[in-house]
Amino acid sequence: MPRILVIDDENEMRQLLSTALRRSGYEVIDTGLGQVGIELALSELPDLVLCDVGLLDITGYEVLRALRARPQTHNTPVVLITGLADFQGMREGMTLGADDYVPKPFDLAELLALIAARLRKSEDLRREAEDRAKKLRSHISMMLPHELLNPLSGIIGLADILRDDSAILKVSEAAEIGRDIQRSGERLHRLIRNFLIYAQLELVAAEPERIAVLRQAPPSQFLKVLVEVAERMAEQHHRRADLVLAPVAAEVAMSEANLTKLCEELFDNAFKFSASGHPVEVHARLTDGKLWMTLSDEGCGIGDETLRTVRGADQFERLFTEKRSAGLGLAIAVRMAELHNGRVLIQSQLGTGTSILVELPLAVGTPQR
């Protein structure tokens, strides 16, 4: 039985709504105070909240803001009721994440139909998220063992050599084996981390509410992140002399952690698949409220099959079922940009090189120069 929380300071209205909802088969919790309503929502976890805007202690907008700020109630449907024809308030409610807005006086039958529709939509979204999670778990369980075998086999094999031949190994040989084990371990760690990151991104992509939260993260300083990541990745690949940067200073609407990850995957791909002595270049500009960054290399290029996997709408399933984890880093960058209302465009030709255009939204108020 769906549970509905009614918050209204008018006793007669609250009783009318509660009675009608119970007769329609819902379990009802009710209160006349907004602050109590917030506490009830957090403790009882209703399936829907029906809240009047003009409460005695706090406004319905404050109730909505508090519920959207809590992970337990962030996705709970909230329908606001008001006796005022306040279009500015209506816009505020929708901006805060209200699922619907009902002006008084209202037809009770229409309100009940609206509530039923919102509950159906919420249930559909929940089932979709569960189905996607089940699918991801299935793919991970099938694919991870296969992808982990290569670096894991290397670690086990090298460890066997250290165990069995330690008495005859030179110090330099033992040290080299240790370095190989470390490299294989780092590769294994990175692979597992990328699989988990991409799985998380796909789950976020299935839930509009989580995308909205992602986009509300504090902006990051593009120049700072780009230079730090570019120089660090160049050093890791022993390619510092090949790095050519022509960036711009700007605040982008993406968290520093996510921008760092996006840049890491793009630079790692550029250095990994191009030879020493050939430049990896970055150019950036600000236009139309967007940051445009081009990263190009003169490497071996990306094959059409991998590009189709990275660009496709069924990226995750193809990456797993077709065993194309070599494109997983690029797929993470593509999906990361998309979830932040940006995009990544890839042009590549085998034997010639790759050019990647990244478009990201600027933070509000960022000057364009």
Secondary structure, 3 states (H helix, E strand, C coil): CCEEEEECCCHHHHHHHHHHHHHCCCEEEEECCHHHHHHHHHHHCCCEEEEECCCCCCCHHHHHHHHHHCCCCCCCCEEEEECCCCHHHHHHHHHHCCCEEEECCCCHHHHHHHHHHHHHHHHHHHHHHHHHHHHHHHHHHHHHHHHHHHHHHHHHHHHHHHHHHCCCCCHHHHHHHHHHHHHHHHHHHHHHHHHHHHHHHHHHHCCHHHHHHHHCCCCEEHHHHHHHHHHHHHHHCCCHHHEEEECCCCEECCCHHHHHHHHHHHHHHHHHCCCCCCCEEEEEEEECCEEEEEEEECCCCCCHHHHHHHHCCCHHHHHHHCCCHHHHHHHHHHHHHHHCCCEEEEEEECCCEEEEEEEEEECCCCCCC
